[in-house]
Amino acid sequence: MTAERNDYDSPWKEALERYFPDFMALGFPTAYVGIDWTRGYEFLDKELQQVVRDAELGRRLADKLVKVWRVDGEEAWVLIHLEVQGWVEADFAQRMFVYHYRLFDRYGKPVVSLAVLGDENPHWRPCEYRQALWGCEARLTFPVLKLLDYAARLAWLEQNPNPFAVVILAHLQAQATRHAPATRYAWKWRLVRGLYERGYARQDVLELFRFIDWLLQLPAELEQQLQHTITSYEEAQKMTYITSVERMSRQQGMQQGMQQGLQQGMQQGLQQGIVAVLRVRFGEPPASLVQRLEDVEDLETLRGMLRWVLTAETLAAVTQRLASADFAPEKADLA
């Protein structure tokens, strides 16, 4: 079987951005009816990234911050924190609390924190963070959408016209069929066929197919069989939604995206490793030095830097070297 993809970051973010109102209607109906959708909405990725960076919480999988308007005419910010890593995280509720108060502190806007849990543990349901001492108490309670709860409602999801029902179905079946390629094949074709039967527009079929295709990876022979099945179905139905050319183009695009993601992950890992070494040897490095490191993208240069800082004599020497070096490996002589 093809190696399982645990990096659900990209497909979840794209699904959220394309189907945000549908997501809210299905997962958080109380909030949905409180939003004035006629005024639109805006994703605030830069604002959220700044808060996450300041809080030193690291890169999360699929966090989204969205500005919406309430039906009473007031502005509100909705923090959607997607936990799609597939495992329990002890500090999840605390991180929700930190995100919440830092957003409010920085921007002074009402913040609604929502959590989507995509793990496979039915007993893990963090929905509150609380700390109290000597009569002083801080508390955050947040609504939670547990995707595993829908595992007993698969038929309902299949019949639901909401596009995000397909997203949840694909996520659940990616988990349930991880070690069962034949069953995964059956579900993947079932989900794809359902895109046509629901009567979605061509672009929605393509977008949702891409999400399904990303999560439900198949062995090569089953993937070819599915492609043939889709082509035959489209010919019988006189449709040309998911042609072989479009599929190949999309798969190439996803492969390029994965390569870029791997490059970025290695880059961030090396940068974090350098900062960790500096922190252990010399104490907390200045923010300007960390920012300079974040501007370096070449992996060989970063590897050379990591080896060099292991033997650097002082933090001042490191700062001077990083401030003056060209960062090209042959010029910086960091190897």
SULCORRA-V829087 format. One record per run of one state. SS is the DSSP state (H for helix, E for strand, C for the rest). FROM is the first residue (numbers start at 0). TO is the last residue. If there is no record, write none. Layout:
# SULCORRA-V829087
SS/FROM/TO ; SS/FROM/TO
This chain:
# SULCORRA-V829087
C/0/7 ; H/8/17 ; C/18/18 ; H/19/26 ; C/27/27 ; H/28/32 ; C/33/33 ; E/34/34 ; C/35/35 ; H/36/38 ; C/39/40 ; E/41/42 ; C/43/43 ; H/44/54 ; C/55/62 ; E/63/69 ; C/70/73 ; E/74/82 ; C/83/90 ; H/91/106 ; C/107/109 ; E/110/116 ; C/117/126 ; E/127/132 ; C/133/134 ; E/135/140 ; C/141/141 ; E/142/145 ; H/146/158 ; C/159/161 ; H/162/175 ; C/176/179 ; H/180/196 ; C/197/200 ; H/201/214 ; C/215/218 ; H/219/236 ; C/237/242 ; H/243/281 ; C/282/285 ; H/286/293 ; C/294/297 ; H/298/308 ; C/309/313 ; H/314/323 ; C/324/327 ; H/328/331 ; C/332/334
